[in-house]
Amino acid sequence: MTDTKGPVGFIGLGAMGAAMAERLAEAGIPLLALDRNQAALDAFVARGATACATPAEVADGAEVVFCCLPKAAISREVALGADGIAKGRRARVVVETSTIGKQAMEPIAAGLAAAGKALVDCPISGGPRGARAGTLAAIVSGAAVPIEAARPYLEIMAKNVFVVGDEPGQAQVMKLVNNLISAANMASAFEALVIGAKAGLDPDMMVQVINVSTGRNSATLDKVPQSVLTGSFDYGARLDILYKDINLGLSEAEALGVPTWTLNAVTQLFRHGVMELGGEKDFTSLIRLVEGWAGAEVRSRAATDRDAG
């Protein structure tokens, strides 16, 4: 059984990583933390975490190390670079929560295995809000023993822990399947809602009807009510991150020989969103692109009245 009293390493304190690390800190687990952003690192030091200078230093002090990083190249460098986790003396389990695709995950797992460390492939779903609430879905693949070593920590951060396979990389594919569906839901919901708004339908009423009918999906149930109808566009996930995941998913599809006619069209909409709006924008702001083309907005009339007042 894992000793959750010992320090845990956490590398990557961006929007998602910070929210996950906060759950561990709030549970009283000592953290060895690392991030390139000094302000993000300082915030955790103020909460009692120990700052580390390199991934190897994190891996010198913790048996289990979590990583939450934005790109495959960064994940590889953190794991296998000159001062990477592979060089650390104590770490035995590395939990990679980044979404980087199977083709990137497999060589990282092999490199860590050569250094005597097991990789748990563990992309997460639910966004920063879900991380702070402890309602994430953790999608896991890898060997049974390291997964069980990571499980006590995962259960602090996630409501559901799904083991989908025994090889690193399989969880990546599952996460990309989910995100491809999520992106398609957003694209279709945004376009359809703009059609209704331009025809004069009440956006609030449209969402109510859809959410008790066959069109309901993750966008209409959650993202649209929280961040589109309100005009806040603050769901908490960047447009370019989801665009990256869509492209990773299409790469997996190409490698497997699976046609993706619909998803190719979805990709183009997200590409335009990144180019026109900026990749740093919240992904719910994608609807503004469609609204601009159509000359109609999907906003709660109550919110519009407040703004006018």
ABEGO torsion letter per residue (X at the ends): XBBAABBBBBBGABAAAAAAAAAAAAAGBBBBBBBABAAAAAAAAAAGBBBBABAAAAAAABABBBBBBABAAAAAAAAABAABAAABAABABBBBABBAEAAAAAAAAAAAAAAGBBBBBBBBBGEAAAAAAGABBBBBBEBAAAAAAAAAAAAAABABBBBAEABBGAAAAAAAAAAAAAAAAAAAAAAAAAAAAAAGBBAAAAAAAAAABAABBAAAAAAAAAAAAAGAGAAGBBAAAAAAAAAAAAAAAAAAGBBBAAAAAAAAAAAAAAAAAEAABBAAAAAAAAAAAAGBBBBBAAAAAAAAX
